[in-house]
């Protein structure tokens, strides 16, 4: 489900407030609780963090984001009545959480759900939320049991397996020149001159360094974008160190030296957040995790605000 979010207008609020769900989910009708209805319909009382959700130009739901700390947001959501019960909830929740992460730099999410709504509870569990406690909530003219749930970086998420393929041709012995070909990469490959090879095309050492470097900088860029930090420019150099002892080649270390500059309007909070993301990207990058324990990774970052 490709979903876009925009700040809710009064017209959208009035349309959503008129939605009616079939029993027992009519518990979630805006009109079921007069106080909640008035807070939602009144533009002066409605939270500025309330967003309308659209797919293919159609209003399909809403999502609320309430930051409770620098890294935590409490979320609320609703899907249009005719779209519920069709297996759409998981993708809608995922889209909303991704939006909240990009909008607020959130790493931890909390929410509350009526205990009777087992369908929603299961959707949240599949999205990585875990129950933290139960409580009674006064709403809809009565008192009802609710479940408080939380999702952090360790939460589980949907699994997708992607396949990448490469074909390698090698004509003979150690010092020959081979060729590799994948969907986007086509190049000659040989042993580098530093290891007494013909030094034609690229080599495995450069490719591992390139994979680690590009994975890191793309991961960092995505995190900076999601955190909505005012990036001015970013570049990076990387170094690979290969040890040769008694004819045995060992890839010892990769050093990343990212240089990240934020725009002048960036504040101290932005800079602190960036420092954290620079380190987090190294631990999150897929290639870093793949070589962890075999190749040492070192980070030498230059993080500044433009003067």
C-alpha positions as CSV (number, residue, x, y, z in Angstrom):
1,X,0.0,0.0,0.0
2,X,1.6,3.3,-1.1
3,X,0.2,5.9,1.3
4,X,0.9,9.6,1.5
5,X,0.3,11.8,4.6
6,X,-0.6,15.5,4.8
7,X,-1.7,17.7,7.7
8,X,-5.4,17.3,8.2
9,X,-7.8,20.0,6.9
10,X,-11.1,20.9,8.4
11,X,-13.0,19.4,5.5
12,X,-11.1,16.1,6.0
13,X,-11.8,16.2,9.7
14,X,-15.5,16.6,9.1
15,X,-15.5,13.7,6.6
16,X,-13.7,11.4,9.0
17,X,-15.9,12.4,11.9
18,X,-18.9,11.1,9.9
19,X,-17.5,7.6,9.4
20,X,-19.4,4.8,11.0
21,X,-18.0,1.3,11.7
22,X,-20.1,-1.9,12.0
23,X,-20.6,-3.4,15.5
24,X,-18.6,-4.0,17.6
25,X,-16.2,-1.6,16.0
26,X,-18.7,1.3,16.2
27,X,-16.9,1.8,19.5
28,X,-14.4,3.8,17.2
29,X,-17.0,6.1,15.7
30,X,-16.0,9.7,16.4
31,X,-19.6,10.4,17.5
32,X,-19.4,7.6,20.2
33,X,-17.7,10.0,22.6
34,X,-18.9,13.6,22.6
35,X,-15.7,15.0,24.1
36,X,-13.4,13.2,21.7
37,X,-15.7,14.2,18.8
38,X,-15.5,17.9,19.8
39,X,-11.7,17.8,20.2
40,X,-11.4,16.2,16.7
41,X,-13.8,18.4,14.9
42,X,-12.7,21.7,16.4
43,X,-9.6,23.1,14.4
44,X,-8.4,24.9,17.5
45,X,-8.5,21.8,19.7
46,X,-7.4,19.2,17.1
47,X,-3.8,18.3,17.5
48,X,-1.4,19.8,14.9
49,X,0.1,16.4,14.6
50,X,-3.0,14.9,13.0
51,X,-2.5,13.8,9.4
52,X,-4.8,12.5,6.7
53,X,-3.8,9.4,4.8
54,X,-4.3,9.1,1.0
55,X,-3.8,6.4,-1.5
56,X,-4.3,7.0,-5.2
57,X,-5.9,10.3,-4.4
58,X,-8.5,8.8,-2.1
59,X,-8.8,9.6,1.6
60,X,-8.3,6.2,3.3
61,X,-7.6,7.0,7.0
62,X,-5.8,9.2,9.5
63,X,-2.7,9.0,11.7
64,X,-1.8,11.0,14.8
65,X,1.8,11.5,16.0
66,X,2.4,12.8,19.5
67,X,6.1,13.1,20.5
68,X,6.6,12.2,24.1
69,X,10.4,12.4,24.2
70,X,13.2,13.1,21.7
71,X,13.0,9.5,20.3
72,X,9.5,8.3,21.3
73,X,6.1,9.1,19.7
74,X,2.7,7.9,20.7
75,X,0.6,7.1,17.7
76,X,-3.1,6.8,16.9
77,X,-4.8,5.8,13.7
78,X,-8.0,4.9,11.9
79,X,-8.7,3.3,8.6
80,X,-11.8,4.1,6.5
81,X,-14.7,1.7,7.6
82,X,-15.1,0.0,4.2
83,X,-11.4,-0.8,4.1
84,X,-11.2,-2.6,7.4
85,X,-11.3,-6.4,7.9
86,X,-9.5,-6.9,4.5
87,X,-5.9,-7.4,5.5
88,X,-5.0,-3.8,4.8
89,X,-4.1,-2.9,8.4
90,X,-0.5,-4.2,8.5
91,X,0.6,-2.1,5.5
92,X,-1.3,1.0,6.7
93,X,0.4,0.7,10.1
94,X,3.8,0.2,8.5
95,X,3.3,3.3,6.3
96,X,2.3,5.4,9.2
97,X,5.3,4.3,11.4
98,X,7.6,5.0,8.5
99,X,6.1,8.5,8.1
100,X,6.5,9.1,11.9
101,X,10.1,8.0,11.8
102,X,10.9,10.3,8.9
103,X,8.9,13.2,10.4
104,X,10.1,13.0,14.0
105,X,13.2,10.8,13.9
106,X,11.4,8.4,16.1
107,X,13.0,5.2,17.2
108,X,10.3,4.1,19.8
109,X,6.6,4.0,19.2
110,X,3.7,3.6,21.7
111,X,0.0,3.2,21.3
112,X,-3.1,2.1,23.2
113,X,-5.9,-0.2,21.9
114,X,-9.2,-1.4,23.3
115,X,-8.7,-4.8,24.7
116,X,-11.7,-6.3,22.9
117,X,-10.2,-5.4,19.5
118,X,-8.2,-8.6,19.0
119,X,-8.0,-7.9,15.3
120,X,-6.1,-4.7,15.8
121,X,-4.0,-6.1,18.6
122,X,-2.8,-8.9,16.3
123,X,-1.9,-6.3,13.6
124,X,0.2,-4.3,16.1
125,X,1.9,-7.5,17.3
126,X,2.9,-8.4,13.8
127,X,4.2,-4.9,13.3
128,X,6.6,-5.4,16.3
129,X,4.6,-4.0,19.1
130,X,4.6,-5.7,22.5
131,X,2.1,-5.3,25.4
132,X,3.5,-3.3,28.3
133,X,0.5,-3.1,30.6
134,X,-3.3,-2.9,30.8
135,X,-5.4,0.0,32.1
136,X,-9.0,1.2,32.3
137,X,-10.0,4.1,30.2
138,X,-13.1,6.3,30.6
139,X,-14.6,6.9,27.1
140,X,-17.9,6.5,25.2
141,X,-19.9,7.0,28.4
142,X,-18.2,4.1,30.3
143,X,-15.0,2.6,31.5
144,X,-13.3,0.0,29.3
145,X,-10.1,-2.1,29.5
146,X,-7.2,-1.0,27.2
147,X,-3.9,-2.4,26.3
148,X,-0.7,-0.2,26.1
149,X,1.8,-1.4,23.6
150,X,5.3,-0.4,22.6
151,X,7.6,-1.0,19.6
152,X,11.3,-0.2,19.7
153,X,14.3,-0.9,17.5
154,X,14.3,-4.5,18.6
155,X,10.7,-5.0,17.5
156,X,10.1,-7.6,14.8
157,X,8.8,-6.6,11.3
158,X,7.7,-8.2,8.1
159,X,10.2,-10.4,6.4
160,X,11.0,-10.1,2.7
161,X,13.7,-12.1,0.9
162,X,15.5,-10.4,-2.1
163,X,17.7,-12.2,-4.6
164,X,20.7,-10.8,-6.3
165,X,22.6,-12.7,-9.0
166,X,26.1,-12.4,-10.5
167,X,27.9,-14.3,-13.3
168,X,31.7,-14.7,-13.1
169,X,34.0,-15.8,-16.0
170,X,37.6,-16.7,-15.3
171,X,39.9,-17.9,-18.1
172,X,42.7,-19.6,-16.3
173,X,45.2,-19.2,-13.5
174,X,45.9,-16.7,-10.8
175,X,47.1,-13.8,-12.9
176,X,44.5,-14.0,-15.6
177,X,41.8,-11.3,-16.1
178,X,38.2,-12.3,-15.5
179,X,34.9,-10.7,-15.9
180,X,31.8,-10.3,-13.7
181,X,28.3,-9.3,-14.7
182,X,25.2,-8.6,-12.7
183,X,22.1,-6.6,-13.4
184,X,23.8,-3.2,-13.0
185,X,27.5,-4.0,-12.8
186,X,29.7,-5.2,-15.6
187,X,33.5,-5.1,-15.3
188,X,36.8,-6.9,-15.6
189,X,38.4,-8.2,-12.5
190,X,41.9,-9.3,-11.5
191,X,44.3,-9.4,-8.6
192,X,45.7,-5.8,-7.9
193,X,49.3,-4.9,-8.4
194,X,49.8,-4.6,-4.6
195,X,49.4,-8.4,-4.6
196,X,51.5,-9.0,-7.7
197,X,48.6,-9.2,-10.0
198,X,47.9,-7.8,-13.5
199,X,45.8,-4.9,-11.9
200,X,43.1,-4.9,-14.7
201,X,39.7,-3.7,-13.8
202,X,38.6,-3.9,-10.2
203,X,39.4,-6.5,-7.6
204,X,37.7,-8.2,-4.7
205,X,39.3,-5.9,-2.2
206,X,38.0,-2.8,-3.9
207,X,34.6,-4.4,-4.3
208,X,34.3,-5.3,-0.6
209,X,35.4,-1.7,0.3
210,X,32.9,-0.3,-2.2
211,X,30.1,-2.4,-0.9
212,X,30.8,-1.4,2.7
213,X,31.2,2.3,1.9
214,X,28.2,2.7,-0.3
215,X,26.0,0.7,2.1
216,X,27.1,2.9,5.0
217,X,26.6,6.3,3.2
218,X,23.2,5.3,1.8
219,X,22.1,4.1,5.2
220,X,23.3,7.3,6.8
221,X,21.6,9.4,4.2
222,X,18.3,7.6,4.7
223,X,18.5,8.2,8.5
224,X,19.3,11.9,8.1
225,X,16.3,12.2,5.7
226,X,14.0,10.4,8.1
227,X,15.1,12.5,11.0
228,X,14.4,15.6,8.9
229,X,17.8,17.1,9.6
230,X,18.8,20.2,7.5
231,X,21.6,18.5,5.5
232,X,23.8,20.8,3.4
233,X,26.4,18.4,2.1
234,X,27.9,15.0,2.7
235,X,30.8,13.0,1.3
236,X,33.0,10.2,2.5
237,X,36.4,8.5,2.0
238,X,37.0,4.9,3.0
239,X,40.1,2.8,3.4
240,X,40.6,-0.9,3.4
241,X,43.5,-2.6,5.0
242,X,44.7,-6.0,3.9
243,X,47.4,-7.9,5.8
244,X,49.7,-10.3,4.1
245,X,51.6,-12.7,6.5
246,X,53.4,-15.7,5.2
247,X,51.5,-15.6,1.9
248,X,48.1,-15.5,3.7
249,X,45.9,-12.5,2.8
250,X,43.6,-11.2,5.5
251,X,41.2,-8.3,5.2
252,X,41.9,-6.6,8.5
253,X,40.0,-3.3,8.7
254,X,37.8,-0.9,6.9
255,X,37.8,2.8,8.0
256,X,35.0,5.1,7.0
257,X,35.6,8.9,7.2
258,X,32.3,10.6,6.6
259,X,32.1,14.4,6.4
260,X,28.6,15.7,7.1
261,X,27.7,19.4,7.1
262,X,24.3,20.7,8.4
263,X,22.8,24.0,7.2
264,X,23.3,27.1,9.3
265,X,19.8,26.9,10.9
266,X,20.7,23.5,12.5
267,X,20.7,23.7,16.3
268,X,22.5,21.8,19.0
269,X,19.8,19.2,19.2
270,X,20.2,18.5,15.4
271,X,23.9,18.2,15.8
272,X,23.6,15.7,18.7
273,X,21.1,13.7,16.7
274,X,23.4,13.6,13.8
275,X,26.3,12.4,15.9
276,X,24.1,9.5,17.0
277,X,22.9,8.7,13.5
278,X,26.5,8.6,12.2
279,X,27.3,5.9,14.7
280,X,24.0,4.1,14.3
281,X,24.4,3.9,10.5
282,X,27.6,1.8,10.9
283,X,25.8,-0.7,13.1
284,X,22.6,-0.8,10.9
285,X,24.2,-1.1,7.5
286,X,23.6,-4.5,6.0
287,X,27.2,-5.0,4.8
288,X,28.6,-3.9,8.1
289,X,26.5,-6.5,9.8
290,X,27.5,-9.1,7.2
291,X,31.3,-8.7,7.8
292,X,31.0,-8.1,11.6
293,X,33.4,-10.3,13.5
294,X,35.6,-10.9,10.4
295,X,36.7,-7.4,9.4
296,X,37.2,-4.6,11.9
297,X,35.2,-1.4,11.2
298,X,36.4,2.0,12.3
299,X,34.6,5.3,12.0
300,X,36.3,8.7,11.9
301,X,33.5,11.3,11.4
302,X,33.7,15.0,10.7
303,X,30.3,16.4,11.7
304,X,29.7,20.2,11.6
305,X,27.2,23.0,11.1
306,X,27.9,25.4,8.2
307,X,29.3,28.8,9.3
